[in-house]
Amino acid sequence: MDKDRDKLKNTSIAELIEQQYEIDDLISILAFLRSPDGCPWDREQTHASIKHNLIEEAYEVIDAIQVEDPESLKEELGDVLMQVVFHARMAEEKGEFDFNDVVTSIARKLISRHTHVFGQDVACNSAEVLQTWEKNKKIEKGQKSQTEVLRDVPRTLPALTRAYKVQKRAALVGFDWPDSSGSLAKIQEELEEIKEQIEEAQEKSGQGEWSTDDGLKAVERESGDLLFAVVNYLRALKVEPEVALNLCTDRFICRFAGMEQLAGDRGEKLESMTLEELDKLWDEIKLIEKREENASR
């Protein structure tokens, strides 16, 4: 390790940047950065202080995948790997585990979960593979009920993703609609319940029987039921809700930028326009977008 540090300290930055590296080199670099001769910021970090960085880097990997940019994907995967090595280094300093222990852990898990490859189980298609994986996972974690399996989904996940994963795990024991029509009907049912709750809240609030906070909590509860039903419907359509919503948000921003550009070209500002005028501008942008899509086909 000291030899590696001497090499890093005595080689010019230009030379270091041009070199090819392997995983052991990355481990050495992180160890050096955490050393007294390294970086003050890196030395100060803990598992807790950089925990959100891993989430951010993972999302950037997803973004690179969605835009189909291999160079970006290579870079972002490197950022995720750096986070893993960083956490492993901090654990090694405490005598808890090191990077090789992390590698051993995932390698053993891959073998123990693929009992249809390394063991006696049989899985002829992807669905059966997933069933085998979940069965082995349940055994490893000592989970005796499916409720424990549902509760094992981290609360720290984005709400849409958590709902999606919980529903998938509930479906493993047959608690699922046979097709998408059931979940679609559930959406309509939940919409009606929200309308009823809003009307009731407004009526009681007007009579002084229900505070605004109480009404909001009731509507919030019904809104959660609606979102859960929408996630269920999208799952039946094989659509991941988190991905779908992000794409929608990107599209909204793009269209909004087009509206602002059009308004500016006409010497107007969005904040000075009426809602009716803004709606017309929105429809105009959608029409332009559709024409461009047709022209590119």
BAFI-3210 file (N, C-alpha, C; in Angstrom, 3 decimals, decimal comma, padded with zeros to 6 digits):
// residues 297
n [1|2|3|4|5|6|7|8|9|10|11|12|13|14|15|16|17|18|19|20|21|22|23|24|25|26|27|28|29|30|31|32|33|34|35|36|37|38|39|40|41|42|43|44|45|46|47|48|49|50|51|52|53|54|55|56|57|58|59|60|61|62|63|64|65|66|67|68|69|70|71|72|73|74|75|76|77|78|79|80|81|82|83|84|85|86|87|88|89|90|91|92|93|94|95|96|97|98|99|100|101|102|103|104|105|106|107|108|109|110|111|112|113|114|115|116|117|118|119|120|121|122|123|124|125|126|127|128|129|130|131|132|133|134|135|136|137|138|139|140|141|142|143|144|145|146|147|148|149|150|151|152|153|154|155|156|157|158|159|160|161|162|163|164|165|166|167|168|169|170|171|172|173|174|175|176|177|178|179|180|181|182|183|184|185|186|187|188|189|190|191|192|193|194|195|196|197|198|199|200|201|202|203|204|205|206|207|208|209|210|211|212|213|214|215|216|217|218|219|220|221|222|223|224|225|226|227|228|229|230|231|232|233|234|235|236|237|238|239|240|241|242|243|244|245|246|247|248|249|250|251|252|253|254|255|256|257|258|259|260|261|262|263|264|265|266|267|268|269|270|271|272|273|274|275|276|277|278|279|280|281|282|283|284|285|286|287|288|289|290|291|292|293|294|295|296|297]
n.u [000,822|001,963|003,822|002,173|001,071|003,340|003,873|001,609|001,974|004,385|004,149|003,361|000,351|-000,612|000,415|-000,800|-003,506|-003,604|-003,206|-004,176|-006,464|-007,151|-009,379|-008,027|-006,325|-008,101|-009,033|-006,662|-006,283|-008,482|-007,845|-005,515|-006,519|-007,950|-005,977|-003,516|-001,925|-003,599|-006,768|-008,448|-011,279|-012,191|-011,209|-012,821|-015,313|-018,166|-020,120|-022,747|-022,616|-022,187|-024,211|-026,408|-025,218|-024,815|-027,385|-027,974|-026,008|-026,811|-029,246|-028,294|-027,028|-029,268|-030,410|-028,488|-028,800|-031,393|-031,155|-029,581|-026,718|-023,648|-021,043|-021,610|-022,889|-020,775|-019,176|-020,923|-021,444|-018,932|-018,864|-020,750|-019,444|-017,221|-018,423|-019,132|-016,601|-015,586|-017,248|-016,594|-013,912|-013,998|-015,235|-013,277|-011,246|-012,286|-012,116|-014,190|-015,120|-013,822|-013,289|-013,033|-014,525|-017,044|-017,291|-017,170|-019,510|-021,599|-021,079|-021,504|-024,207|-025,315|-024,850|-026,266|-028,865|-029,392|-030,347|-031,424|-029,531|-027,065|-027,891|-030,457|-032,955|-035,473|-035,980|-037,651|-038,266|-038,298|-040,148|-040,329|-037,715|-037,619|-039,403|-037,990|-035,747|-036,937|-037,946|-035,589|-034,410|-036,196|-035,820|-033,110|-033,236|-034,712|-037,442|-040,715|-043,280|-045,363|-045,968|-043,737|-042,001|-043,078|-042,738|-040,049|-039,333|-037,626|-038,414|-037,218|-037,146|-038,241|-041,664|-043,416|-041,918|-041,598|-044,272|-044,745|-042,926|-043,853|-046,411|-045,706|-044,525|-046,650|-048,181|-046,886|-047,986|-050,376|-052,131|-053,522|-054,858|-056,446|-056,167|-055,545|-057,945|-059,266|-057,665|-057,884|-060,579|-060,500|-059,129|-061,033|-062,924|-061,498|-061,145|-063,770|-064,183|-062,427|-063,626|-066,043|-065,024|-063,877|-066,148|-067,566|-065,766|-065,718|-068,395|-068,747|-066,792|-067,810|-069,942|-068,759|-068,002|-065,807|-062,396|-060,093|-057,640|-058,322|-059,990|-058,155|-056,394|-058,031|-058,602|-056,035|-055,451|-057,229|-056,208|-053,765|-054,655|-055,608|-053,263|-051,866|-053,513|-053,193|-050,493|-050,686|-052,201|-050,449|-048,378|-049,596|-049,609|-046,996|-045,389|-043,048|-043,761|-042,189|-040,308|-042,036|-043,301|-041,152|-040,375|-042,647|-042,514|-040,163|-041,037|-043,024|-041,493|-040,020|-042,063|-043,057|-040,867|-040,931|-043,334|-042,636|-040,642|-042,054|-043,857|-042,040|-040,938|-043,063|-043,155|-044,274|-044,946|-045,184|-046,317|-047,938|-050,049|-053,402|-055,106|-056,510|-055,179|-052,688|-053,309|-053,963|-051,494|-050,080|-051,411|-050,658|-047,906|-047,917|-049,014|-047,012|-044,989|-046,069|-046,111|-043,368|-042,600|-043,957|-042,683|-040,163|-040,395]
n.v [-001,203|001,258|001,544|001,960|004,420|006,062|005,987|007,278|009,801|010,653|010,769|012,642|014,611|014,694|012,383|010,459|010,775|009,804|007,089|003,568|001,849|-000,620|-002,487|-002,836|-000,666|001,463|000,983|001,476|004,198|005,364|004,647|006,125|008,737|008,873|008,896|010,454|011,976|012,539|013,733|016,309|016,551|014,005|012,451|013,248|012,175|010,015|006,948|007,826|010,535|010,574|009,101|009,837|010,441|008,090|007,392|009,529|009,145|006,670|007,354|008,968|007,096|005,721|007,766|008,064|005,613|005,865|007,914|006,654|006,789|005,672|006,573|008,321|006,507|004,780|006,528|007,244|004,760|004,305|006,268|005,234|002,864|003,953|004,999|002,626|001,481|003,486|003,367|000,774|001,116|002,815|001,112|-000,855|000,513|000,589|-002,000|-003,681|-004,778|-005,404|-004,402|-006,782|-008,495|-007,497|-008,156|-010,950|-011,415|-010,662|-012,409|-014,924|-014,606|-014,478|-017,070|-018,591|-017,714|-018,499|-021,215|-022,786|-022,937|-023,528|-025,412|-027,769|-026,911|-026,140|-023,983|-022,796|-020,494|-016,839|-015,972|-018,149|-018,174|-015,800|-016,466|-018,538|-017,110|-015,307|-017,156|-018,326|-016,045|-015,399|-017,569|-017,217|-014,804|-015,576|-015,241|-015,832|-015,288|-013,774|-011,186|-010,252|-010,212|-008,148|-005,999|-005,809|-004,276|-001,332|001,676|003,962|004,128|005,821|006,834|005,872|003,793|002,137|001,364|-000,041|-002,200|-003,453|-004,250|-006,068|-008,072|-008,878|-009,992|-012,348|-014,331|-014,658|-012,550|-010,504|-008,718|-010,513|-009,421|-006,224|-004,846|-004,946|-003,394|-000,976|-000,364|-000,016|002,379|004,219|003,874|004,817|007,468|008,450|008,188|010,084|012,430|012,344|012,574|015,109|016,699|016,124|017,090|019,822|020,487|019,901|021,525|023,998|024,048|024,170|021,809|020,349|020,706|022,412|021,100|018,490|017,749|017,849|015,789|013,572|013,636|013,386|010,764|009,326|010,118|008,859|006,236|006,377|006,900|004,549|002,727|003,556|002,972|000,204|-000,364|000,481|-001,302|-003,658|-003,178|-003,486|-001,287|000,837|002,942|005,065|005,619|006,292|008,598|010,342|010,659|011,949|014,318|015,420|015,845|017,742|019,925|020,469|021,206|023,420|025,110|025,554|026,991|029,309|030,277|030,777|032,739|034,738|035,312|036,613|038,887|038,731|037,869|034,991|035,261|037,427|036,646|035,338|032,461|031,140|032,018|030,903|028,189|027,948|028,471|026,286|024,191|024,848|024,383|021,624|020,834|021,648|019,985|017,494|017,667|017,774|015,272|013,623|014,415|013,420|010,730]
n.w [000,000|000,811|-001,201|-003,408|-002,678|-002,747|-005,460|-006,486|-005,358|-006,454|-009,185|-012,065|-012,482|-015,055|-016,199|-014,558|-015,197|-017,768|-017,607|-017,641|-015,538|-012,951|-010,761|-008,318|-008,357|-008,090|-005,498|-004,108|-004,662|-003,355|-000,757|-000,423|-000,685|001,655|003,509|005,776|004,077|002,054|001,012|002,750|002,812|001,953|004,054|006,140|005,706|006,378|006,516|006,780|006,012|003,273|002,197|000,592|-001,786|-003,182|-003,984|-005,709|-007,685|-008,693|-009,883|-011,908|-013,477|-014,433|-015,927|-017,952|-019,210|-020,182|-022,079|-023,814|-023,947|-024,241|-023,419|-021,331|-019,651|-019,018|-017,517|-015,394|-014,201|-013,211|-011,232|-009,444|-008,720|-007,457|-005,167|-003,859|-003,373|-001,753|000,566|001,353|001,957|004,193|005,994|006,175|007,468|009,992|010,689|009,973|007,434|004,092|000,616|-000,846|000,714|000,216|-002,488|-002,289|-000,850|-002,653|-004,736|-003,539|-003,012|-005,588|-006,440|-004,513|-004,931|-007,514|-007,761|-009,684|-011,546|-010,276|-008,494|-007,575|-008,363|-010,864|-013,553|-016,215|-017,571|-017,481|-015,554|-013,814|-012,938|-011,437|-009,406|-008,166|-007,299|-005,434|-003,608|-002,578|-001,525|000,503|002,200|002,931|004,347|006,453|006,518|007,442|006,694|004,123|004,639|006,018|003,895|002,348|004,101|004,035|001,913|001,350|003,122|002,365|-000,360|-003,398|-003,341|-005,392|-006,516|-004,290|-003,800|-006,154|-005,933|-003,597|-004,414|-006,446|-004,920|-003,369|-005,329|-005,804|-004,247|-005,404|-004,951|-006,803|-009,643|-012,301|-014,843|-016,496|-016,388|-013,939|-012,211|-013,516|-013,173|-010,450|-010,213|-011,146|-009,135|-006,882|-007,619|-007,516|-004,787|-003,795|-004,761|-003,330|-000,748|-000,795|-001,220|001,140|003,044|002,393|002,878|005,675|006,732|006,110|007,816|010,176|011,424|010,769|010,620|008,408|008,316|009,111|007,009|004,921|005,603|005,300|002,562|001,652|002,409|000,763|-001,661|-001,670|-001,943|-004,537|-006,047|-005,485|-006,748|-009,393|-009,801|-009,621|-011,899|-013,936|-013,475|-014,265|-016,935|-017,519|-017,121|-015,604|-013,011|-011,922|-013,905|-016,016|-015,002|-014,703|-017,390|-018,329|-016,843|-017,875|-020,487|-020,021|-019,087|-021,398|-023,197|-021,828|-021,980|-024,712|-024,905|-023,500|-025,147|-027,536|-026,635|-025,922|-028,452|-029,531|-028,151|-025,606|-022,140|-020,091|-017,527|-017,822|-019,299|-019,799|-018,379|-020,354|-022,659|-022,169|-022,258|-024,969|-026,088|-025,112|-026,454|-029,009|-028,963|-028,572|-030,999|-032,780|-031,883|-032,553|-035,347|-035,866|-034,981|-036,808|-039,147|-038,757|-039,069]
ca.u [000,000|002,857|004,412|001,150|000,960|004,528|003,700|000,605|002,513|005,573|003,854|002,662|-001,085|-000,830|000,685|-001,810|-004,776|-003,504|-002,992|-005,305|-006,536|-007,962|-010,098|-007,073|-005,824|-009,146|-009,000|-005,464|-006,511|-009,388|-007,090|-004,598|-007,302|-008,374|-004,778|-003,079|-001,345|-004,605|-007,703|-009,164|-012,723|-012,369|-010,939|-013,903|-016,593|-018,642|-021,183|-023,955|-022,436|-022,215|-025,204|-027,286|-024,455|-025,022|-028,698|-027,860|-025,218|-027,636|-030,209|-027,573|-026,855|-030,559|-030,562|-027,602|-029,427|-032,583|-030,765|-028,772|-025,403|-022,657|-019,953|-022,174|-023,149|-019,469|-018,758|-021,820|-021,194|-017,697|-019,207|-021,395|-018,389|-016,411|-019,161|-019,022|-015,231|-015,460|-017,874|-015,808|-012,672|-014,318|-015,484|-011,987|-010,522|-012,865|-011,938|-015,487|-014,989|-013,146|-013,920|-013,090|-015,661|-018,241|-017,327|-017,506|-020,917|-022,504|-020,832|-022,215|-025,642|-025,673|-024,859|-027,336|-030,179|-029,547|-030,327|-031,821|-028,293|-026,029|-028,474|-031,392|-034,216|-035,677|-036,672|-037,619|-038,501|-037,964|-041,091|-039,929|-036,440|-037,933|-040,012|-036,899|-034,949|-037,674|-038,017|-034,286|-034,221|-037,025|-035,153|-031,884|-033,570|-035,468|-038,799|-041,680|-044,563|-045,257|-045,996|-042,340|-041,420|-043,548|-042,117|-038,623|-039,121|-037,182|-039,248|-036,441|-037,345|-039,286|-042,970|-043,955|-041,128|-041,922|-045,604|-044,579|-042,256|-044,755|-047,457|-045,104|-044,303|-047,969|-048,653|-046,210|-048,856|-051,648|-052,981|-053,352|-055,928|-056,088|-055,740|-055,506|-059,283|-059,590|-056,957|-058,433|-061,839|-060,142|-058,777|-062,302|-063,527|-060,763|-061,448|-065,081|-064,051|-061,791|-064,652|-066,960|-064,314|-063,745|-067,478|-067,874|-064,883|-066,190|-069,688|-068,570|-065,998|-068,732|-070,836|-067,943|-067,875|-064,583|-061,366|-059,421|-056,600|-058,972|-060,434|-056,972|-055,882|-058,927|-058,381|-054,674|-055,546|-057,873|-055,284|-052,795|-055,315|-055,668|-051,919|-051,561|-054,277|-052,559|-049,274|-051,116|-052,608|-049,237|-047,650|-050,277|-049,234|-045,536|-044,788|-042,542|-044,336|-041,161|-039,760|-043,086|-043,533|-039,981|-040,465|-043,719|-042,010|-039,232|-041,840|-043,682|-040,485|-039,703|-043,188|-043,120|-039,800|-041,438|-044,322|-041,935|-039,944|-043,063|-044,356|-040,968|-040,838|-044,202|-043,075|-045,142|-044,430|-046,193|-047,003|-048,887|-051,097|-054,505|-055,056|-057,010|-054,092|-051,645|-053,805|-053,832|-050,060|-049,743|-051,933|-049,849|-046,631|-048,196|-049,213|-045,677|-044,292|-046,625|-045,636|-041,938|-042,537|-044,388|-041,666|-038,958|-040,675]
ca.v [000,000|002,407|001,646|002,568|005,833|006,747|006,102|008,312|011,104|011,038|010,772|013,883|014,439|014,442|010,956|009,685|010,855|009,055|005,662|002,643|001,378|-001,778|-002,292|-002,684|000,710|002,327|000,761|002,169|005,644|005,749|004,520|007,263|009,949|008,851|008,889|011,798|012,704|012,660|014,863|016,589|016,270|012,555|011,905|013,621|011,535|008,800|006,288|008,665|011,833|010,452|008,092|010,309|010,478|006,820|007,479|010,473|008,523|005,617|008,011|009,447|005,900|005,499|008,828|007,726|004,481|006,337|008,703|005,738|007,407|004,739|007,270|008,783|005,322|004,342|007,474|007,182|003,479|004,519|007,035|004,304|001,967|004,722|005,060|001,310|001,355|004,468|002,795|-000,393|001,611|003,317|-000,072|-001,522|001,292|000,247|-003,425|-004,346|-005,586|-004,664|-004,511|-008,196|-009,079|-007,067|-008,992|-012,317|-011,412|-010,655|-013,638|-015,990|-014,388|-014,865|-018,539|-019,142|-017,363|-019,191|-022,664|-023,462|-023,058|-024,169|-026,404|-028,772|-026,308|-026,042|-022,771|-022,844|-019,163|-015,725|-015,933|-019,188|-017,727|-014,813|-017,198|-019,235|-016,067|-014,830|-018,267|-018,427|-014,811|-015,529|-018,548|-016,599|-013,756|-016,161|-014,691|-016,922|-014,854|-012,838|-009,836|-009,894|-009,923|-006,811|-005,006|-005,761|-003,241|-000,146|002,878|005,061|004,172|006,742|006,255|005,104|002,566|001,271|000,789|-000,985|-003,398|-004,107|-004,910|-007,226|-009,130|-009,391|-010,787|-013,646|-015,318|-014,661|-011,403|-009,625|-008,806|-011,411|-008,591|-004,794|-004,252|-004,821|-002,243|000,229|-000,093|000,460|003,795|004,949|003,801|005,697|008,844|008,778|008,322|011,388|013,452|012,283|013,056|016,555|017,279|015,986|018,005|021,183|020,657|019,944|022,703|025,140|023,988|024,254|020,488|019,679|021,696|022,249|020,077|017,183|017,481|017,603|014,460|012,571|013,653|012,860|009,302|008,826|010,383|007,767|005,061|006,580|006,711|003,127|002,058|003,900|002,151|-001,164|-000,435|000,573|-002,560|-004,641|-002,856|-003,662|000,047|001,251|004,273|006,081|005,958|006,954|009,943|011,163|010,997|012,930|015,580|015,945|016,332|018,969|020,995|020,777|021,950|024,714|025,920|025,963|028,047|030,532|030,752|031,340|033,982|035,718|035,702|037,491|040,047|038,555|037,100|034,039|035,742|038,489|036,049|034,692|031,007|030,747|032,273|029,917|026,904|027,984|028,367|024,887|023,390|025,185|023,670|020,207|020,666|021,754|018,755|016,397|017,838|017,417|013,807|013,056|014,727|012,609|009,309]
ca.w [000,000|000,854|-002,535|-004,262|-002,311|-003,257|-006,906|-006,723|-004,959|-007,223|-010,618|-012,436|-012,682|-016,486|-016,410|-013,839|-015,923|-019,030|-017,368|-017,528|-014,156|-012,602|-009,509|-007,210|-008,415|-007,524|-004,057|-003,613|-004,761|-002,266|000,497|-000,383|-000,440|003,060|004,355|006,220|002,944|001,011|000,903|004,011|002,672|001,912|005,385|007,059|005,369|007,049|005,752|006,823|005,346|001,803|001,815|-000,484|-003,037|-003,890|-004,620|-006,822|-008,751|-009,300|-010,763|-013,086|-014,314|-015,100|-016,932|-019,072|-019,901|-020,890|-023,256|-024,642|-024,120|-023,677|-022,739|-020,058|-018,843|-018,512|-016,475|-014,236|-013,531|-012,457|-010,034|-008,511|-008,227|-006,521|-003,909|-003,230|-002,879|-000,667|001,762|001,753|002,561|005,533|006,826|006,385|008,475|011,299|010,900|009,795|006,211|003,029|-000,695|-001,228|001,439|-000,533|-003,695|-001,867|-000,438|-003,817|-005,501|-002,848|-003,181|-006,958|-006,499|-003,667|-005,475|-008,804|-007,504|-010,922|-012,334|-009,477|-007,611|-008,103|-008,816|-012,314|-013,999|-017,681|-018,142|-016,580|-014,431|-012,864|-012,366|-010,397|-008,291|-007,489|-006,640|-004,265|-002,639|-001,936|-000,758|001,701|003,072|003,434|005,309|007,556|006,512|007,549|006,139|003,001|005,222|006,267|002,580|001,969|004,990|003,731|000,890|002,106|003,136|001,794|-001,803|-003,855|-003,014|-006,513|-006,635|-003,143|-004,046|-007,260|-005,429|-002,641|-005,208|-007,119|-003,935|-002,989|-006,470|-005,787|-003,601|-006,120|-004,636|-007,963|-010,622|-013,403|-015,973|-016,173|-016,269|-012,518|-011,641|-014,142|-012,472|-009,113|-010,351|-011,210|-007,796|-005,977|-008,034|-006,965|-003,337|-003,548|-004,990|-002,186|000,436|-000,950|-000,999|002,558|003,770|002,154|003,542|007,120|007,046|006,030|008,975|011,380|012,037|010,324|010,327|007,116|008,479|009,117|005,647|004,104|005,935|004,721|001,117|001,468|002,514|-000,454|-002,781|-001,634|-002,517|-005,990|-006,591|-005,366|-007,806|-010,678|-009,867|-009,885|-013,309|-014,758|-013,299|-015,114|-018,321|-017,596|-017,144|-014,302|-012,777|-011,687|-015,220|-016,786|-014,473|-015,037|-018,809|-018,434|-016,299|-018,881|-021,607|-019,568|-019,070|-022,798|-023,757|-021,153|-022,584|-026,021|-024,662|-023,108|-026,334|-028,435|-026,043|-026,048|-029,863|-029,825|-027,279|-024,447|-021,004|-019,632|-016,324|-018,199|-020,118|-019,100|-018,432|-021,673|-023,605|-021,885|-022,774|-026,431|-026,371|-024,832|-027,571|-030,178|-028,799|-028,794|-032,438|-033,380|-031,483|-033,341|-036,723|-035,904|-034,854|-038,085|-040,149|-038,501|-039,328]
c.u [000,862|003,501|003,449|001,014|002,132|004,404|002,713|001,150|003,614|005,376|003,054|001,189|-001,397|-000,629|-000,391|-003,133|-004,761|-003,414|-004,305|-005,280|-007,412|-008,554|-009,143|-006,494|-006,824|-009,165|-007,814|-005,646|-007,411|-008,680|-006,136|-005,341|-007,752|-007,186|-004,423|-002,490|-002,364|-005,447|-008,452|-010,647|-012,975|-012,165|-012,101|-015,188|-016,862|-019,683|-022,405|-023,801|-022,518|-023,291|-026,081|-026,558|-024,695|-026,362|-028,623|-027,106|-026,016|-028,663|-029,533|-027,253|-028,136|-030,775|-029,713|-028,166|-030,591|-032,239|-029,863|-027,416|-024,336|-021,530|-020,390|-022,389|-021,860|-019,027|-019,600|-021,679|-019,920|-017,964|-019,873|-020,352|-017,515|-017,091|-019,050|-017,630|-014,999|-016,034|-017,083|-014,517|-012,921|-014,565|-014,183|-011,186|-011,022|-012,715|-013,217|-015,480|-014,235|-013,838|-014,052|-014,230|-016,977|-018,403|-017,731|-018,989|-021,855|-022,308|-021,581|-023,726|-026,091|-025,759|-026,043|-028,733|-030,449|-029,474|-030,815|-030,624|-027,246|-026,564|-029,451|-032,720|-034,269|-036,456|-036,523|-037,851|-038,223|-038,870|-040,707|-038,597|-036,700|-038,562|-038,943|-036,045|-035,636|-037,777|-036,712|-033,997|-034,973|-036,374|-033,922|-032,162|-034,369|-036,879|-039,812|-043,048|-044,345|-045,325|-044,585|-041,641|-041,817|-042,861|-040,633|-038,308|-038,777|-038,150|-038,532|-036,548|-038,318|-040,647|-043,550|-043,236|-041,443|-043,280|-045,520|-043,982|-043,141|-045,845|-046,912|-044,927|-045,624|-048,509|-048,030|-047,055|-050,267|-052,566|-052,794|-054,567|-055,498|-055,662|-055,878|-056,880|-059,675|-058,934|-057,444|-059,740|-061,567|-059,770|-060,046|-062,971|-062,847|-060,991|-062,776|-064,997|-063,374|-062,818|-065,608|-066,311|-064,171|-065,077|-067,850|-067,053|-065,356|-067,489|-069,519|-067,760|-066,879|-069,656|-070,067|-067,748|-066,535|-063,551|-060,740|-058,371|-057,188|-059,401|-059,277|-056,416|-056,726|-058,725|-056,999|-054,686|-056,153|-056,980|-054,209|-053,369|-055,362|-054,306|-051,523|-052,270|-053,675|-051,282|-049,623|-051,499|-051,390|-048,413|-048,253|-049,929|-047,731|-044,809|-044,308|-042,971|-043,301|-040,574|-040,781|-043,295|-042,363|-039,996|-041,525|-043,246|-041,030|-039,992|-042,541|-042,714|-040,157|-040,819|-043,312|-042,065|-040,234|-042,459|-043,636|-041,204|-040,913|-043,574|-043,311|-040,815|-041,937|-044,243|-043,956|-044,426|-045,541|-047,001|-048,026|-050,077|-052,191|-054,358|-055,517|-055,922|-052,958|-052,041|-053,662|-052,371|-049,584|-050,181|-051,116|-048,515|-046,830|-048,373|-047,875|-044,887|-044,761|-046,150|-044,180|-041,761|-042,903|-043,336|-040,423|-039,163|-040,337]
c.v [001,262|002,647|002,322|004,060|006,635|006,977|007,211|009,702|011,589|011,025|012,021|013,598|014,135|012,953|010,087|009,645|009,982|007,543|004,873|002,049|000,144|-001,556|-002,105|-001,270|001,677|002,205|001,508|003,680|006,122|005,678|005,699|008,552|010,041|008,935|010,320|012,636|012,996|013,918|015,083|016,242|014,768|011,927|012,159|012,818|010,282|008,147|007,206|009,936|011,744|009,485|008,539|010,380|009,223|006,828|008,375|009,844|007,427|006,216|008,533|008,291|005,644|006,521|008,526|006,568|004,962|007,145|007,906|006,341|006,511|005,425|007,753|007,623|004,811|005,229|007,332|005,859|003,564|005,277|006,147|003,373|002,685|004,816|003,740|001,137|002,291|003,899|001,596|000,037|002,098|002,157|-000,797|-000,800|000,987|-001,239|-004,227|-005,294|-004,763|-004,938|-005,965|-008,924|-008,720|-007,936|-010,422|-012,426|-011,486|-011,908|-014,811|-015,862|-014,811|-016,387|-019,113|-018,826|-018,068|-020,712|-023,463|-023,622|-023,868|-025,288|-027,320|-028,188|-026,248|-024,765|-022,688|-021,481|-018,104|-015,674|-016,953|-018,848|-016,760|-015,477|-017,919|-018,250|-015,622|-015,905|-018,363|-017,210|-014,884|-016,478|-017,919|-015,576|-014,288|-015,635|-015,829|-016,552|-013,894|-011,402|-009,359|-009,524|-008,519|-005,740|-004,856|-004,748|-001,937|001,040|004,066|005,138|005,283|006,070|005,407|003,764|001,601|000,595|-000,299|-002,305|-004,165|-004,879|-006,157|-008,383|-009,717|-010,315|-012,178|-014,734|-015,282|-013,505|-010,341|-009,759|-009,750|-010,662|-007,121|-004,170|-004,039|-003,602|-000,935|000,629|000,461|001,938|004,643|004,989|004,774|007,166|009,307|008,995|009,640|012,505|013,516|012,874|014,570|017,246|017,246|016,962|019,445|021,462|020,798|021,146|023,937|025,200|024,048|022,938|019,815|020,746|021,406|021,152|018,674|016,787|017,128|016,209|013,363|012,474|013,091|011,330|008,703|009,039|009,307|006,499|005,161|006,325|005,241|002,336|002,327|003,088|000,715|-001,355|-000,414|-000,710|-003,652|-004,430|-003,012|-002,326|000,381|002,692|005,373|006,554|006,756|008,392|010,866|011,582|012,066|014,302|016,233|016,551|017,648|020,148|021,440|021,609|023,337|025,655|026,422|027,079|029,373|031,145|031,426|032,676|035,085|036,219|036,686|038,704|039,953|037,775|036,207|034,575|036,844|037,946|035,426|033,173|030,500|030,911|031,255|028,544|026,836|027,826|026,927|023,984|023,624|024,438|022,177|019,917|020,707|020,472|017,572|016,464|017,412|015,906|013,127|013,252|013,848|011,134|008,927]
c.w [000,000|-000,500|-003,500|-003,974|-002,846|-004,752|-007,242|-006,424|-005,892|-008,734|-010,944|-012,695|-014,140|-016,793|-015,757|-014,602|-017,174|-018,829|-017,399|-016,115|-014,021|-011,223|-008,328|-007,173|-007,793|-006,000|-003,431|-003,623|-003,626|-000,917|000,665|-000,059|001,010|004,035|004,794|005,095|001,846|001,101|002,219|003,933|002,711|003,295|006,342|006,850|006,186|006,145|005,657|005,992|003,824|001,307|000,644|-001,832|-003,869|-004,618|-005,854|-007,994|-009,457|-010,263|-012,035|-014,041|-015,109|-016,200|-018,167|-019,889|-020,755|-022,138|-024,188|-025,004|-023,469|-022,915|-021,362|-019,115|-018,224|-017,347|-015,213|-013,482|-012,693|-011,165|-008,980|-007,889|-007,202|-005,162|-003,139|-002,611|-001,686|000,639|002,282|002,442|003,986|006,497|007,143|007,467|009,889|011,620|010,735|008,591|005,181|001,696|-001,126|-000,513|000,745|-001,774|-003,354|-001,526|-001,633|-004,659|-004,872|-003,035|-004,574|-007,096|-005,717|-004,200|-006,806|-008,609|-008,713|-011,864|-011,560|-008,576|-008,318|-008,587|-010,333|-012,616|-015,508|-018,345|-017,079|-015,360|-013,367|-012,198|-011,211|-009,178|-007,471|-006,689|-005,345|-003,187|-001,864|-001,058|000,569|002,711|003,728|004,528|006,494|007,658|006,469|006,980|004,984|003,486|005,516|004,963|002,133|002,809|004,734|002,623|001,613|001,993|002,499|000,266|-002,169|-003,720|-004,144|-006,658|-005,501|-003,345|-005,110|-006,761|-004,441|-003,382|-005,908|-006,150|-003,447|-004,080|-006,487|-005,131|-004,211|-005,812|-005,714|-008,871|-011,744|-014,668|-015,580|-015,965|-014,808|-011,901|-012,253|-013,461|-011,071|-009,146|-010,363|-009,840|-006,838|-006,330|-007,448|-005,458|-002,962|-003,703|-003,798|-000,937|000,386|-000,663|000,479|003,387|003,628|002,898|005,054|007,559|007,058|007,223|010,294|012,092|011,736|009,964|008,969|007,184|008,441|007,713|004,743|004,356|005,297|003,213|000,786|001,487|001,246|-001,679|-002,844|-002,234|-004,041|-006,630|-006,565|-006,460|-009,187|-010,871|-010,218|-011,345|-014,225|-014,668|-014,180|-016,584|-018,556|-017,724|-015,737|-014,047|-012,589|-013,007|-016,031|-016,321|-014,777|-016,500|-019,032|-017,954|-017,268|-020,058|-021,252|-019,606|-020,488|-023,436|-023,138|-021,717|-023,955|-025,907|-024,372|-024,293|-027,310|-027,923|-026,181|-027,470|-030,250|-028,913|-026,049|-023,351|-020,472|-018,455|-016,620|-018,981|-019,254|-019,210|-019,795|-022,732|-023,424|-022,418|-024,292|-026,837|-026,167|-025,986|-028,836|-030,143|-029,058|-030,278|-033,173|-033,114|-032,331|-034,792|-036,848|-035,801|-036,155|-039,167|-039,998|-038,786|-040,766]
res [m|d|k|d|r|d|k|l|k|n|t|s|i|a|e|l|i|e|q|q|y|e|i|d|d|l|i|s|i|l|a|f|l|r|s|p|d|g|c|p|w|d|r|e|q|t|h|a|s|i|k|h|n|l|i|e|e|a|y|e|v|i|d|a|i|q|v|e|d|p|e|s|l|k|e|e|l|g|d|v|l|m|q|v|v|f|h|a|r|m|a|e|e|k|g|e|f|d|f|n|d|v|v|t|s|i|a|r|k|l|i|s|r|h|t|h|v|f|g|q|d|v|a|c|n|s|a|e|v|l|q|t|w|e|k|n|k|k|i|e|k|g|q|k|s|q|t|e|v|l|r|d|v|p|r|t|l|p|a|l|t|r|a|y|k|v|q|k|r|a|a|l|v|g|f|d|w|p|d|s|s|g|s|l|a|k|i|q|e|e|l|e|e|i|k|e|q|i|e|e|a|q|e|k|s|g|q|g|e|w|s|t|d|d|g|l|k|a|v|e|r|e|s|g|d|l|l|f|a|v|v|n|y|l|r|a|l|k|v|e|p|e|v|a|l|n|l|c|t|d|r|f|i|c|r|f|a|g|m|e|q|l|a|g|d|r|g|e|k|l|e|s|m|t|l|e|e|l|d|k|l|w|d|e|i|k|l|i|e|k|r|e|e|n|a|s|r]
***
